[in-house]
Amino acid sequence: MINLADTKASILAGGAAVFLAIMVNKGRPAYDFPGKLVLIGVSFVTMSVLSALVCLWPRVGRPTNNPLFFTSVAKMSREDYMRTVLGPEERDLAKDLAEENHALARIQFWKYAALRTATVLLFIGIVLVAAGWALGTV
């Protein structure tokens, strides 16, 4: 789900950035009421892009000795890996899994919060720009 949030945020940020580029090419809006709606809408779309980029930021630092995940396993030789998992000291793999899932859940929570914020800001921004255009600014 974290990768899905990253994908959604990348698409949303890219689409909003294209929208902003189109707005910049349209020139400066007038300073009447419809023009101010367009400016406020563009501000909301800009905040949406920033929120989408915030969604891409959180990452999980993997434990260096957790034998359940490929990033740490890849650093071990086969013998070291077998000794770590099956060796004389019994490793609490359930605890390792619980720690990793907790870290991932926190990251996922914040990613989706930023993604929801970006979506709402984009929607409000597009509605305001459309209202400004409909009221006479182009």
C-alpha positions as CSV (number, residue, x, y, z in Angstrom):
1,M,0.0,0.0,0.0
2,I,3.0,2.3,0.6
3,N,4.1,1.8,-3.0
4,L,0.6,2.5,-4.2
5,A,0.5,5.7,-2.2
6,D,3.8,6.7,-3.8
7,T,2.4,6.0,-7.3
8,K,-0.8,7.9,-6.7
9,A,1.2,10.9,-5.3
10,S,3.5,10.9,-8.2
11,I,0.6,10.9,-10.7
12,L,-1.3,13.6,-8.7
13,A,1.8,15.8,-8.4
14,G,2.6,15.4,-12.1
15,G,-0.9,16.2,-13.2
16,A,-1.1,19.2,-10.9
17,A,2.3,20.4,-12.2
18,V,1.0,20.2,-15.8
19,F,-2.1,22.1,-14.8
20,L,0.1,24.8,-13.2
21,A,2.3,25.0,-16.3
22,I,-0.9,25.5,-18.4
23,M,-1.9,28.3,-16.0
24,V,1.4,30.0,-16.3
25,N,1.2,30.0,-20.1
26,K,-2.2,31.6,-19.9
27,G,-0.7,34.8,-18.5
28,R,-1.5,36.8,-15.5
29,P,-5.1,36.9,-14.4
30,A,-6.9,40.2,-13.9
31,Y,-7.2,41.6,-10.4
32,D,-11.0,41.6,-10.4
33,F,-13.0,39.0,-8.5
34,P,-12.8,36.2,-11.1
35,G,-9.0,36.8,-11.4
36,K,-8.6,36.5,-7.7
37,L,-10.5,33.2,-7.8
38,V,-8.0,31.9,-10.4
39,L,-5.1,33.1,-8.2
40,I,-6.5,31.4,-5.1
41,G,-7.2,28.3,-7.2
42,V,-3.7,28.2,-8.5
43,S,-2.4,28.6,-4.9
44,F,-4.5,25.5,-3.8
45,V,-3.1,23.5,-6.7
46,T,0.4,24.5,-5.7
47,M,-0.3,23.4,-2.2
48,S,-1.6,20.1,-3.6
49,V,1.7,19.5,-5.4
50,L,3.6,20.2,-2.2
51,S,1.4,17.8,-0.2
52,A,1.9,15.1,-2.8
53,L,5.6,15.6,-2.5
54,V,5.3,15.3,1.3
55,C,3.5,11.9,0.6
56,L,6.6,10.7,-1.2
57,W,9.0,11.7,1.6
58,P,8.4,9.2,4.5
59,R,10.5,6.1,4.3
60,V,11.1,3.3,6.7
61,G,14.6,2.7,7.9
62,R,15.0,-1.1,7.8
63,P,16.5,-2.8,10.8
64,T,20.0,-3.9,9.9
65,N,19.7,-7.4,11.5
66,N,16.2,-8.4,10.7
67,P,16.3,-11.7,8.8
68,L,12.8,-11.4,7.5
69,F,13.5,-8.7,4.9
70,F,15.6,-8.9,1.8
71,T,17.6,-5.7,2.5
72,S,19.3,-7.3,5.5
73,V,19.4,-10.8,4.1
74,A,21.2,-9.6,0.9
75,K,24.1,-8.4,3.1
76,M,24.6,-11.8,4.7
77,S,26.2,-14.9,3.4
78,R,24.0,-18.0,3.1
79,E,25.7,-19.5,6.1
80,D,25.3,-16.4,8.2
81,Y,21.6,-16.2,7.2
82,M,21.0,-19.8,8.1
83,R,22.9,-19.4,11.4
84,T,20.8,-16.2,12.2
85,V,17.5,-17.8,11.5
86,L,18.1,-21.4,12.6
87,G,21.2,-21.0,14.8
88,P,21.6,-22.0,18.5
89,E,19.9,-18.8,19.7
90,E,16.3,-19.0,18.7
91,R,15.3,-15.7,17.1
92,D,11.9,-14.2,17.8
93,L,10.8,-13.8,14.2
94,A,7.3,-12.8,15.3
95,K,8.7,-9.9,17.2
96,D,10.8,-8.8,14.1
97,L,7.7,-9.0,12.0
98,A,5.6,-7.0,14.5
99,E,8.2,-4.3,14.7
100,E,8.4,-4.0,10.9
101,N,4.7,-3.9,10.5
102,H,4.3,-1.2,13.2
103,A,6.9,1.0,11.4
104,L,5.2,0.4,8.1
105,A,1.8,1.2,9.5
106,R,2.9,4.6,10.8
107,I,4.5,5.5,7.4
108,Q,1.4,4.3,5.6
109,F,-0.9,6.4,7.8
110,W,1.1,9.6,7.2
111,K,1.5,8.9,3.4
112,Y,-2.3,8.5,3.0
113,A,-3.0,11.6,5.1
114,A,-0.7,13.7,2.8
115,L,-2.3,12.0,-0.3
116,R,-5.8,12.8,0.9
117,T,-4.8,16.4,1.6
118,A,-3.2,16.7,-1.8
119,T,-6.4,15.4,-3.5
120,V,-8.7,17.8,-1.6
121,L,-6.5,20.8,-2.3
122,L,-6.3,19.9,-6.0
123,F,-10.1,19.5,-6.2
124,I,-10.6,22.9,-4.5
125,G,-8.0,24.6,-6.7
126,I,-9.5,23.3,-9.9
127,V,-13.0,24.3,-8.9
128,L,-11.8,27.8,-8.0
129,V,-9.9,28.2,-11.3
130,A,-13.0,26.9,-13.2
131,A,-15.2,29.3,-11.3
132,G,-12.8,32.2,-12.1
133,W,-12.8,31.2,-15.8
134,A,-16.6,30.9,-15.9
135,L,-17.0,34.3,-14.3
136,G,-14.9,35.9,-17.1
137,T,-11.2,35.5,-16.6
138,V,-9.2,33.8,-19.3
